[in-house]
């Protein structure tokens, strides 16, 4: 088997309790031709000293200071210093399964450029995993097992930030880490989708994802719900929206209102739909609410679904299917 160099990009900030276990899981990989580009994002604990000490014992580990501030700048710094033909990233508080790099490299070499290798993930925590994270893990792994990750890309991030690998040339074609848009992992996933990189199916857990109260995705404003909705709407309008077709928004809850405001701000007309008799006929933000049944009278509509309840989503999907509407072409679930 070929042994291309794999560059592993690791931003870190105040993760001293977990860094040693993270780096050791890389050192113990069955695939050995790798380099770690570890970038200190202004840590205030022992993180920098810990990684620096490990780098003295293994010349594959390179340590840098963030040229700016935040994860995106740290990824840019790491990528600029990298030299591998294959690129992946790692969270400094997580753990790799021993065969992770080998499986991802093998998948890419077998399938070639134009692909992204992904793996299944497993959450772990000292206090147990919440039902929400458990459902997200199952949903994500189900998509990954079939390589059908993009089919539900507007719901949540469908490629976990620390469990993908791709060719440098393909990453460059997707603008790598250049855009300054958070959540940065979701933004990159949309760019993989936009550029047509195919996800390679994987039925194996390759990454252990740590959950704890001070994890960045829990504490940073950049991972708040409004950022996710902004990313979804930005890329929907850029990739899948057909301007010559009627647009509808289904649902008038918090997310539906956020999407409506985003469309109105951009001057984009749409029909606002729901099944709540208390709202039908009334105006919200100056826009009249309609019963969803008007869909059958609209010519070639595209619909954004913002209803979060899974049972209601199933009913909506069945209704739209009966109308002959197709997912990811005629309707898009944003929840």
C-alpha positions in Angstrom: 0.0 0.0 0.0 1.1 3.5 -0.7 2.0 5.6 2.4 1.2 9.2 1.6 1.9 11.7 4.3 -1.2 12.7 6.3 -1.3 16.2 7.9 -3.4 16.3 11.1 -4.5 19.8 12.0 -5.1 20.3 15.8 -6.1 23.7 17.2 -5.9 23.6 21.0 -6.9 25.9 23.8 -7.0 25.1 27.5 -7.4 21.3 27.0 -4.5 20.2 29.2 -6.6 17.5 30.9 -7.2 15.7 27.6 -4.3 16.6 25.3 -2.0 13.8 26.3 -4.6 11.1 25.7 -5.5 12.8 22.3 -1.8 12.9 21.1 -1.0 9.4 22.4 -4.0 8.0 20.4 -2.3 9.5 17.3 1.1 8.1 18.2 -0.4 4.7 18.6 -2.0 4.6 15.1 -1.4 1.6 12.9 -0.7 4.1 10.0 2.5 5.8 10.9 3.3 8.3 8.0 1.7 11.4 9.6 2.5 14.8 10.9 0.7 16.7 13.6 0.4 20.5 13.2 -0.7 21.6 16.7 -1.6 25.3 17.0 -1.9 26.9 20.4 -4.8 29.3 20.4 -3.7 31.5 23.4 -4.0 28.8 26.1 -3.9 29.9 29.7 -3.2 26.4 31.2 -0.5 23.8 30.7 -1.6 22.9 27.2 1.3 24.4 25.3 4.0 23.0 27.6 2.4 19.5 27.5 2.3 19.4 23.6 5.8 20.9 23.4 7.1 18.2 25.7 5.6 15.5 23.5 7.0 17.1 20.4 10.5 16.8 21.8 10.0 13.0 21.9 8.4 12.7 18.4 9.6 14.8 15.5 6.3 14.2 13.7 4.6 16.6 16.1 5.1 20.3 15.2 3.9 23.1 17.5 2.9 26.6 16.5 1.3 29.7 17.9 -1.9 30.9 16.4 -1.2 33.9 14.1 -4.7 35.2 14.9 -7.4 34.2 17.3 -10.0 31.5 17.3 -10.4 28.1 15.7 -10.5 29.3 12.1 -7.3 31.2 12.4 -5.7 28.3 14.1 -6.7 26.0 11.3 -5.4 28.4 8.7 -2.1 28.6 10.6 -1.8 24.8 10.8 -2.7 24.3 7.1 -0.1 26.8 6.0 2.5 24.8 7.8 1.3 21.4 6.6 2.9 19.4 3.8 0.8 16.2 3.5 -1.0 15.0 0.4 -3.9 14.0 2.6 -5.4 16.4 5.2 -7.5 15.8 8.3 -8.2 17.6 11.5 -8.5 16.5 15.1 -10.1 18.0 18.2 -7.6 18.3 21.0 -9.9 16.7 23.6 -10.9 13.6 21.5 -9.4 10.2 21.0 -8.7 8.3 17.7 -9.5 4.6 17.4 -6.2 2.8 16.7 -7.0 2.1 13.0 -8.6 5.5 12.2 -5.9 6.9 9.9 -5.3 3.5 8.2 -9.1 3.1 7.4 -9.4 6.7 6.1 -6.2 6.6 4.0 -7.2 3.2 2.5 -10.6 4.5 1.6 -9.2 7.6 -0.2 -6.5 5.6 -2.1 -9.1 3.1 -3.3 -11.6 5.8 -4.4 -9.2 8.5 -5.6 -9.6 12.3 -5.8 -13.1 13.8 -5.7 -13.9 11.9 -2.5 -14.0 12.6 1.2 -13.4 9.7 3.6 -15.6 9.8 6.7 -15.9 7.6 9.7 -18.5 6.8 12.4 -18.2 8.5 15.8 -19.0 7.6 19.4 -19.6 10.2 22.1 -18.2 9.6 25.6 -18.4 11.5 28.8 -17.6 11.0 32.5 -21.3 11.8 33.3 -23.0 9.8 30.4 -24.4 11.0 27.2 -27.6 13.0 26.8 -30.5 11.7 24.7 -30.0 14.5 22.2 -26.3 13.6 21.6 -27.2 9.9 21.4 -29.8 10.6 18.7 -27.4 12.8 16.8 -24.7 10.1 17.0 -27.1 7.5 15.7 -28.4 9.8 12.9 -24.9 10.8 11.8 -23.6 7.2 11.8 -26.6 6.0 9.8 -25.8 8.5 7.1 -22.1 7.7 7.2 -22.8 4.0 6.9 -24.4 4.6 3.5 -22.2 7.6 2.4 -25.5 9.6 2.1 -24.4 12.4 4.4 -25.5 15.2 2.1 -29.1 14.0 1.8 -29.8 15.7 5.2 -27.2 18.4 5.1 -29.7 21.2 6.0 -30.7 19.5 9.2 -27.4 19.4 11.0 -23.7 19.2 10.3 -23.4 15.8 8.5 -19.6 15.4 8.5 -18.1 15.5 12.0 -15.2 18.0 12.2 -12.6 15.6 13.6 -13.5 12.5 11.5 -12.9 13.2 7.8 -9.9 13.1 5.4 -9.5 14.3 1.9 -6.8 15.1 -0.7 -5.1 18.5 -0.4 -6.0 19.4 -4.0 -9.7 18.7 -3.3 -9.6 20.7 0.0 -8.0 23.6 -1.9 -10.7 23.5 -4.5 -13.2 23.9 -1.6 -11.2 27.0 -0.3 -9.9 25.0 2.6 -10.1 27.1 5.7 -10.2 30.5 4.1 -13.8 31.6 4.7 -14.3 33.3 8.1 -17.7 31.7 8.8 -18.8 29.9 11.9 -19.6 27.1 12.6 -16.5 26.4 10.6 -17.0 22.6 10.4 -20.6 23.1 9.0 -19.4 25.7 6.5 -16.7 23.4 5.2 -19.2 20.5 4.9 -21.4 22.7 2.7 -18.3 23.5 0.5 -17.6 19.8 0.2 -21.2 19.4 -0.9 -21.1 22.4 -3.3 -17.9 21.1 -4.9 -19.3 17.6 -5.4 -16.9 15.6 -3.2 -18.5 12.2 -2.7 -18.7 10.7 0.8 -17.2 7.2 1.0 -19.5 4.9 3.1 -18.0 3.7 6.4 -19.6 1.2 8.9 -16.8 1.5 11.5 -16.5 3.8 14.6 -13.2 5.6 14.1 -13.4 8.5 16.5 -14.4 8.9 20.1 -15.9 12.3 20.6 -15.6 13.7 24.2 -18.5 15.7 25.7 -18.1 18.0 28.7 -19.5 21.3 30.0 -16.6 23.6 28.8 -16.3 22.1 25.3 -16.1 24.9 22.7 -19.2 23.8 20.9 -21.1 24.3 24.1 -19.6 27.6 25.3 -18.7 29.7 22.2 -21.3 32.0 20.7 -20.1 30.8 17.2 -22.0 27.5 17.7 -25.3 29.1 18.8 -28.4 28.1 16.8 -28.7 31.3 14.9 -25.2 30.7 13.4 -26.4 27.3 12.1 -29.5 28.8 10.6 -27.6 31.5 8.9 -25.2 29.0 7.3 -28.1 26.8 6.1 -29.9 29.7 4.5 -26.7 31.1 3.0 -25.8 27.9 1.2 -29.4 26.9 0.3 -29.7 30.2 -1.6 -26.3 29.7 -3.2 -26.5 26.0 -4.1 -30.1 24.6 -4.3 -32.4 27.5 -4.6 -33.9 28.0 -8.1 -34.9 31.7 -8.4 -37.5 31.0 -11.1 -39.5 28.8 -8.7 -41.9 29.8 -6.0 -40.4 29.6 -2.5 -42.3 28.5 0.6 -41.4 28.3 4.3 -43.3 25.7 6.3 -43.5 26.4 10.0 -43.9 29.6 12.2 -41.9 28.6 15.3 -38.6 30.1 16.4 -36.6 28.7 13.5 -39.3 29.5 10.9 -39.4 33.1 12.0 -35.6 33.3 11.8 -35.6 32.0 8.3 -38.5 34.3 7.4 -36.5 37.3 8.7 -33.4 36.2 6.7 -35.4 35.9 3.5 -37.2 39.2 4.0 -33.9 40.9 4.8 -32.6 39.7 1.4 -35.7 40.9 -0.4 -36.8 37.3 -1.3 -40.5 36.7 -1.7 -42.0 33.5 -0.3 -45.3 32.0 0.9 -45.4 31.2 4.6 -47.2 28.0 5.5 -48.5 26.3 8.6 -51.3 24.1 10.0 -52.0 26.2 13.1 -55.6 27.6 12.8 -54.7 30.4 15.2 -52.0 31.7 12.8 -53.6 31.1 9.4 -54.8 34.3 7.8 -52.8 36.5 10.2 -49.6 38.4 9.4 -46.2 38.0 10.9 -43.5 40.5 9.9 -46.1 41.7 7.4 -46.3 38.3 5.7 -49.6 36.5 5.6 -49.8 32.9 6.9 -51.4 30.3 4.6 -52.7 26.8 5.1 -50.1 24.3 3.8 -52.7 23.0 1.3 -52.0 25.9 -1.1 -48.9 23.9 -2.1 -50.9 21.9 -4.5 -51.9 25.1 -6.3 -48.4 26.5 -6.6 -46.4 25.9 -9.7 -43.1 24.1 -9.1 -42.6 25.3 -5.5 -39.5 24.8 -3.4 -40.1 24.4 0.3 -38.0 25.0 3.4 -39.4 22.9 6.3 -38.6 24.4 9.7 -40.9 22.0 11.8 -38.7 20.2 14.3 -41.0 17.5 15.6 -40.0 14.2 14.1 -43.5 12.8 13.9 -44.7 16.0 12.2 -41.8 15.8 9.8 -42.8 12.3 8.8 -46.4 13.5 8.1 -45.0 16.5 6.0 -42.7 14.2 4.1 -45.6 11.9 3.2 -47.8 14.8 2.1 -45.1 16.3 -0.1 -44.3 12.9 -1.6 -47.9 12.4 -2.5 -47.7 15.7 -4.4 -44.8 14.3 -6.3 -42.2 16.6 -4.6 -38.7 15.2 -4.2 -36.3 15.7 -1.2 -33.2 17.9 -1.8 -34.8 19.1 -5.0 -38.3 20.3 -4.1 -38.2 20.3 -0.3 -35.5 20.7 2.3 -35.7 20.0 6.0 -34.0 22.7 8.0 -34.5 20.9 11.4 
